[in-house]
């Protein structure tokens, strides 16, 4: 790392605080980290609620800058080597897997669940169940499906990857795309919903 990078990026050390962190939190202890992976703030884990023994696996030489990891109690996130996440949000109810050398730009969101029912009546029941006076045990079933991002994928600014999607190696997700279906290896997609395009 350069001197400038050292001033705001720190080695990720499970269970420890980041020196001079503006957010007074700890790096979760239930994560596994490869060598020389860095982060700017423990704020990335503000909504990291997974209770799995190992809930986040980060490979080697990964840079995490202003990113957010949000998990439910059984959520698992895996990130390969040499990845760069800048201002991205990963939200896992079940599992998100990211390969090696993946670049994820600011505002991008990867989410493996709807986190609420789709049907109007079920959404109303869910709203009541999660209200301060509700019974969380009476929440309707919410669908979740793992997301898999292959090696060498680039995910552009403000792109959204939804539940159950697999993105093949070397694919490009252009800025603002909403990916609702699988993307084949080496393909570039754009739009809402995202479709293959020529570049």
C-alpha positions as CSV (number, residue, x, y, z in Angstrom):
1,X,0.0,0.0,0.0
2,X,1.1,3.6,-0.6
3,X,1.4,6.0,2.4
4,X,-1.9,7.7,1.3
5,X,-3.7,4.4,1.2
6,X,-2.3,3.4,4.6
7,X,-3.9,6.5,6.1
8,X,-7.5,5.3,5.5
9,X,-7.2,1.6,4.7
10,X,-6.4,-1.0,7.4
11,X,-5.8,-4.7,7.5
12,X,-9.0,-6.6,8.4
13,X,-8.5,-8.2,11.7
14,X,-11.5,-10.3,13.0
15,X,-12.7,-9.2,16.4
16,X,-10.6,-6.1,16.6
17,X,-11.2,-2.3,16.3
18,X,-9.7,-0.3,13.4
19,X,-7.2,2.3,14.7
20,X,-8.8,5.8,14.6
21,X,-12.0,4.5,13.1
22,X,-14.7,7.2,13.0
23,X,-17.3,4.5,13.6
24,X,-16.8,2.9,17.0
25,X,-17.4,-0.7,16.2
26,X,-15.4,-3.9,15.8
27,X,-14.7,-6.1,12.9
28,X,-16.9,-9.2,13.5
29,X,-15.1,-12.2,15.0
30,X,-17.0,-14.7,12.9
31,X,-15.2,-13.9,9.7
32,X,-12.2,-15.4,7.9
33,X,-9.7,-13.2,6.0
34,X,-6.8,-13.9,3.7
35,X,-3.6,-12.0,3.6
36,X,-3.3,-8.2,3.0
37,X,-7.0,-7.5,2.7
38,X,-8.0,-4.0,3.8
39,X,-11.0,-2.0,4.8
40,X,-11.6,1.7,5.6
41,X,-14.1,1.4,8.5
42,X,-16.0,-1.1,10.8
43,X,-19.1,0.8,9.7
44,X,-19.3,-1.7,6.9
45,X,-20.6,-4.2,9.5
46,X,-23.3,-2.0,11.1
47,X,-26.0,-4.4,10.0
48,X,-24.0,-7.6,9.9
49,X,-26.2,-9.9,12.1
50,X,-25.2,-13.4,11.0
51,X,-24.6,-15.9,13.8
52,X,-22.9,-18.5,11.7
53,X,-19.5,-19.6,13.0
54,X,-17.9,-18.2,9.8
55,X,-20.3,-15.8,8.2
56,X,-18.0,-13.9,5.9
57,X,-15.0,-15.2,4.0
58,X,-12.7,-12.6,2.4
59,X,-9.9,-13.8,0.2
60,X,-6.4,-12.2,-0.1
61,X,-5.6,-8.8,-1.4
62,X,-9.2,-7.6,-1.2
63,X,-10.0,-3.9,-0.9
64,X,-13.2,-2.9,0.9
65,X,-14.0,0.9,0.8
66,X,-17.3,2.3,2.0
67,X,-19.0,-1.0,1.4
68,X,-21.8,-2.5,3.5
69,X,-22.3,-6.1,4.5
70,X,-25.8,-6.8,5.8
71,X,-26.8,-10.3,6.8
72,X,-29.6,-12.1,8.5
73,X,-28.8,-14.7,11.2
74,X,-27.9,-17.4,8.7
75,X,-26.5,-15.2,6.0
76,X,-23.1,-16.1,4.4
77,X,-21.0,-14.0,2.1
78,X,-17.9,-15.3,0.3
79,X,-15.4,-13.0,-1.6
80,X,-12.5,-14.3,-3.6
81,X,-9.0,-12.9,-4.0
82,X,-8.0,-9.6,-5.6
83,X,-11.5,-8.1,-5.4
84,X,-12.4,-4.4,-5.1
85,X,-15.6,-3.2,-3.5
86,X,-16.2,0.5,-3.4
87,X,-19.5,1.8,-1.9
88,X,-21.3,-1.5,-2.7
89,X,-23.9,-3.2,-0.6
90,X,-24.1,-7.0,-0.2
91,X,-27.3,-8.1,1.6
92,X,-27.5,-11.8,2.4
93,X,-30.3,-13.8,3.9
94,X,-28.9,-17.1,2.6
95,X,-25.6,-16.8,0.5
96,X,-23.7,-14.6,-1.8
97,X,-20.6,-15.9,-3.5
98,X,-18.2,-13.6,-5.3
99,X,-15.3,-15.0,-7.4
100,X,-11.7,-13.7,-7.9
101,X,-10.8,-10.3,-9.4
102,X,-14.3,-8.9,-9.2
103,X,-14.8,-5.2,-9.3
104,X,-18.0,-3.8,-7.7
105,X,-18.6,0.0,-8.1
106,X,-20.3,2.5,-5.9
107,X,-24.0,2.2,-5.3
108,X,-24.1,-1.4,-6.6
109,X,-26.3,-3.8,-4.6
110,X,-26.2,-7.6,-4.5
111,X,-29.2,-9.1,-2.7
112,X,-30.2,-12.8,-2.3
113,X,-33.8,-12.2,-1.0
114,X,-36.9,-10.1,-1.5
115,X,-36.8,-9.5,2.3
116,X,-40.5,-9.0,2.2
117,X,-43.4,-10.9,0.6
118,X,-44.5,-9.9,-3.0
119,X,-48.3,-10.3,-2.7
120,X,-50.1,-7.2,-1.2
121,X,-51.9,-9.1,1.5
122,X,-48.8,-10.9,2.6
123,X,-46.8,-7.6,2.6
124,X,-49.5,-6.1,4.9
125,X,-49.3,-9.1,7.3
126,X,-45.5,-8.8,7.3
127,X,-45.7,-5.0,8.1
128,X,-47.9,-5.8,11.1
129,X,-45.7,-8.7,12.2
130,X,-42.5,-6.5,12.2
131,X,-44.1,-3.5,13.8
132,X,-43.1,-2.6,17.4
133,X,-46.3,-4.2,18.7
134,X,-46.2,-7.1,16.2
135,X,-45.1,-10.7,16.6
136,X,-42.0,-11.4,14.5
137,X,-42.7,-15.1,14.6
138,X,-45.8,-14.6,12.5
139,X,-43.9,-13.2,9.5
140,X,-45.0,-14.8,6.2
141,X,-42.4,-16.8,4.3
142,X,-40.0,-14.8,2.3
143,X,-38.2,-16.2,-0.7
144,X,-34.4,-16.2,-1.0
145,X,-32.0,-17.8,-3.5
146,X,-28.2,-17.7,-3.5
147,X,-26.4,-15.3,-5.8
148,X,-23.1,-16.4,-7.5
149,X,-20.7,-13.9,-9.2
150,X,-18.0,-15.6,-11.3
151,X,-14.4,-14.6,-11.7
152,X,-13.3,-11.3,-13.5
153,X,-16.8,-9.8,-13.4
154,X,-17.2,-6.0,-13.4
155,X,-20.4,-4.6,-11.8
156,X,-20.9,-0.9,-12.6
157,X,-22.3,2.0,-10.6
158,X,-25.8,1.6,-9.2
159,X,-26.3,-1.8,-10.7
160,X,-28.6,-4.3,-8.8
161,X,-28.2,-8.0,-8.8
162,X,-31.3,-9.8,-7.5
163,X,-31.9,-13.2,-5.8
164,X,-31.1,-16.4,-7.6
165,X,-28.8,-14.8,-10.2
166,X,-25.6,-16.4,-11.5
167,X,-23.2,-14.2,-13.4
168,X,-20.6,-16.0,-15.5
169,X,-16.9,-15.3,-15.6
170,X,-15.8,-12.1,-17.3
171,X,-19.3,-10.6,-17.7
172,X,-19.9,-6.9,-17.5
173,X,-22.9,-5.5,-15.7
174,X,-23.2,-1.9,-17.0
175,X,-24.1,1.0,-14.6
176,X,-27.7,1.1,-13.5
177,X,-28.6,-2.4,-14.7
178,X,-31.1,-4.5,-12.8
179,X,-30.1,-8.1,-13.2
180,X,-33.1,-10.5,-12.7
181,X,-31.8,-13.5,-14.7
182,X,-28.5,-15.4,-15.2
183,X,-25.8,-13.7,-17.3
184,X,-23.6,-16.0,-19.4
185,X,-19.8,-15.8,-19.2
186,X,-18.2,-12.9,-21.2
187,X,-21.6,-11.2,-21.9
188,X,-22.3,-7.5,-21.3
189,X,-25.8,-6.6,-20.1
190,X,-27.6,-3.3,-19.7
191,X,-31.0,-2.0,-18.8
192,X,-33.9,-2.9,-16.5
193,X,-34.4,-5.8,-16.7
194,X,-30.8,-6.3,-17.9
195,X,-30.4,-7.8,-21.4
196,X,-27.3,-8.5,-23.5
197,X,-25.9,-5.6,-25.5
198,X,-23.0,-5.0,-27.9
199,X,-20.2,-2.6,-26.7
